[in-house]
Amino acid sequence: MKQLIECVPNISEGRDMNIINQVTAEVEKIEGVKLLDVDPGATTNRTVITFVGEPQPVCEAAFRVVAKASELIDMRQHHGDHPRQGATDVCPLIPVSGITMQEVVGYAHQLAKRIGNELDIPVYCYEEAAQQPERRNLAYCRTGEYESLSTRLGTDVWKPDFGPNCWNQHVAQTGATQVGARDFLIAINYNLNTTSTRRANAIAFDVREKGRPQREGGKITGKPLKDAEGNPLMIPGTLKGTKAIGWYIEEYGIAQVSMNITNINVSPVHVCFDEVCAKAAARGVRVTGCEVVGLLPKRVLIEAGQYYLTKQQRSLGVSEDELIKIAVKSMGLDDLKPFNPKEKVIEYLIADHSQKRLVDLTCEGFADETASESPAPGGGSVSAYLGALAASLTTMVANLSSHKQGWDDRWEFFSDWAVKGQALKTELIALVDEDTQAFNRIMNAFGLPKKTDQEKADRTAAIQEATKYATEVPFRTMQKSLQTFDLIRAMVTDGNPNSVTDAGVGALCARSAVMGAYLNVKINASSIKDMAYKQDILDRADKIAKQAEQLEAELLQLVNQKIG
C-alpha cells in the first residue's frame, strides 16, 4: 500500500491573496503532492492550507511553504483573532494510509530540524512529535503568543527543539513555527430537530472530553466549584479526544452540536454519532443527520459501514462502495445536502485518473477490447478476471447464506468468509490490469536502442527482467485463484443449498483461471535464460495446476450430489 500523509500548515495571512497564492504555489511545484484546499480567514488573518502525498514530497512542499511564508509575512505587522506566534504558525503531519504514527513522527522531526537549521526559525515540536511532555499541548507551545517570544527565547525553559534560541531581526519577522504529528482531525456537525442553542450546548457538554463545570448543589444556577489552585472543577464528558459546542445555523434554521474529533482511534466517528444521538434523546432532542466539514480518510467511512452492518448482524463482505453507502445513510451525512464521497474522501481526491484501466470498462467494453486487434488484454488478464468472478460468485453465496431466514446465529461465520472473498476479488481484479502492464513492459524493453554493445547488453537485461515480471504476474493469479477453492468448499458444504450451483460455477471459474494463467506462466518462462529461476517457477506452477484440477473435480462431485 502506498504511504500517504497529509500536511495542514496554517500561515499568518488571511487577507492578502497575492501572498497566499505565492505560498500555495510552492506546493503545486512539487511532483507527487496534491493541493486539496486553501481556506483563508479575514478575521483570523490566517489561512489553512491542505495538501497530501507521499512522505518525502509532502515534507519538501511543507518546507517550501514555511520558507516562502517567512519571506513574505512580517510578524511585526500581524494582527488577527487567532492565537499565533509565527509566519507559519503550525505545520502538522497526519498519517492517511499505509504509514504508522511513529513513522510520521520521524518525518516531523526531520522537517523541524531542516526548518530550524536552514531557515533559522525557532521550531517547537508538538502533539505526537513533542520532545518534552508539556509541549504535546499546542497551546503551551504558544504561551504568550508572538508578543512574548522576545522574552521567552534565550531561556532554558523555552529553548526551541530546533533552530535559534535567541531573538534577532530575522526571528522578529518570522516568529516561531510549531511542527507536529497528529491523527486526522474530523470536523463534524450534528443536526438537531431544535432551534435551541442552549439544548445544543447541553448535549455538547454531555459528550465532549472537557465536559462541563461542577456547580454547587449540582444545579445549573449553582456557583462553579474550583480546586485549591483556583482552577474550575469539571465533570468530564463521555467521548475522549473530542471538543464540542452548540450553535444555531441560520442558513439551515436548526441548532447543531459542532464537534472536532481529535483522535479517531479513541473516538471513531460512528461511535461519536451514536453517543450524540443517545445524549440528545435523553434531552428530548433528535439528531436528524450530520455534516462533515472538510475532508476525511476513507477508513472512517469503511469502519462506520462495518460497524452498522455488525449492529444489524449483516455480512461485512460487501464492496467498498456499499460500505460507504451504509455509513452515509446510517449517519445521515446527506441530511442537509448531497454527500459525494468522491469530493470528501482524501484517497478518492488524490487518485490518479490519467491512466485508463481495463477493470473500469463495462462487461461489453472489456469483451470488445479483448476481441480487438490489440494483443492486450490477453489470456492472462482474462484468467485474472475469471479468478475474480470465482471469488465474487462464492462471496455472493456467503452473503446470501448470512441473510438466510433461520440461519441468524450463523451470520458471522458466513460474514467472515465473505470478507475473505472480497479481499481475494480485490487482489485478482488488480491483476487484470497488472497482467496487461507486464506485457507492455516486455514490448517497451524490446523497443530499447541496440546500436552499441552496451545498449545491446542493457536491452537484453531489460527484456529478461520484464519477462520474469510477466511470468510472476500470472503465477500470482494462479496462487490467488487457488485460494478461492477454500471459500468455494465452505459454501458448497455449508452455504445456502439453493445457491450451490453458483458455488459450482465458481469452481469452474477458479480452475479455468488457474489453468489459463498456467499457460501464460509456461509461455513467458520459455524465454527466461536463468534456468534455476525458470525451473523453480514452473515446478511450483505445475503443482498449483494439479491441485486446482483435483479440487474442481471434488467440488463438482459435491455440487452434483447436492442437486441430486
C-alpha positions, 0 to 999 in steps of 0.5 A: 500500500502506498504511504500517504500523509497529509500536511495542514500548515496554517500561515499568518495571512488571511487577507492578502491573496497575492501572498497566499497564492505565492505560498500555495504555489510552492506546493503545486511545484512539487511532483507527487503532492496534491493541493486539496484546499486553501481556506483563508480567514479575514478575521483570523488573518490566517489561512489553512492550507491542505495538501497530501502525498507521499512522505518525502514530497509532502515534507519538501512542499511543507518546507517550501511553504514555511520558507516562502511564508517567512519571506513574505509575512512580517510578524511585526505587522500581524494582527488577527483573532487567532492565537499565533506566534509565527509566519507559519504558525503550525505545520502538522503531519497526519498519517492517511494510509499505509504509514504508522504514527511513529513513522510520521513522527520521524518525518516531523522531526526531520522537517523541524530540524531542516526548518530550524537549521536552514531557515533559522526559525525557532521550531517547537515540536508538538502533539505526537512529535513533542520532545518534552511532555508539556509541549504535546499541548499546542497551546503551551507551545504558544504561551504568550503568543508572538508578543512574548517570544522576545522574552521567552527565547534565550531561556532554558525553559523555552529553548526551541527543539530546533533552530535559534534560541535567541531573538534577532531581526530575522526571528522578529519577522518570522516568529516561531513555527510549531511542527507536529504529528497528529491523527486526522482531525474530523470536523463534524456537525450534528443536526438537531430537530431544535432551534435551541442553542442552549439544548445544543450546548447541553448535549455538547457538554454531555459528550465532549472530553472537557465536559462541563463545570461542577456547580454547587448543589449540582444545579445549573444556577449553582456557583462553579466549584474550583480546586485549591489552585483556583482552577474550575472543577469539571465533570468530564464528558463521555467521548475522549479526544473530542471538543464540542459546542452548540450553535444555531445555523441560520442558513439551515434554521436548526441548532447543531452540536459542532464537534472536532474529533481529535483522535479517531482511534479513541473516538471513531466517528460512528461511535461519536454519532451514536453517543450524540444521538443517545445524549440528545434523546435523553434531552428530548432532542433528535439528531436528524443527520450530520455534516462533515466539514472538510475532508476525511480518510476513507477508513472512517467511512469503511469502519462506520459501514462495518460497524452498522452492518455488525449492529444489524448482524449483516455480512461485512463482505460487501464492496467498498462502495456499499460500505460507504453507502451504509455509513452515509445513510446510517449517519445521515451525512446527506441530511442537509445536502448531497454527500459525494464521497468522491469530493470528501474522501482524501484517497478518492481526491488524490487518485490518479485518473490519467491512466485508463484501466481495463477493470473500469470498462463495462462487461461489453467494453472489456469483451470488445477490447479483448476481441480487438486487434490489440494483443492486450488484454490477453489470456492472462488478464482474462484468467485474472478476471475469471479468478475474480468472478470465482471469488465474487460468485462464492462471496455472493453465496456467503452473503446470501447464506448470512441473510438466510431466514433461520440461519441468524446465529450463523451470520458471522461465520458466513460474514467472515468468509465473505470478507475473505472473498472480497479481499481475494476479488480485490487482489485478482481484479488488480491483476487484470490490469497488472497482467496487461502492464507486464506485457507492455513492459516486455514490448517497451524493453524490446523497443530499447536502442541496440546500436552499441554493445552496451545498449545491446547488453542493457536491452537484453537485461531489460527484456529478461527482467520484464519477462520474469515480471510477466511470468510472476504476474500470472503465477500470482493469479494462479496462487490467488485463484487457488485460494478461492477453492477454500471459500468455494468448499465452505459454501458448497458444504455449508452455504445456502443449498439453493445457491450451490450451483453458483458455488459450482460455477465458481469452481469452474471459474477458479480452475479455468483461471488457474489453468489459463494463467498456467499457460501464460506462466509456461509461455513467458518462462520459455524465454527466461535464460536463468534456468534455476529461476525458470525451473523453480517457477514452473515446478511450483506452477505445475503443482498449483495446476494439479491441485486446482484440477483435483479440487474442481473435480471434488467440488463438482462431485459435491455440487452434483450430489447436492442437486441430486 
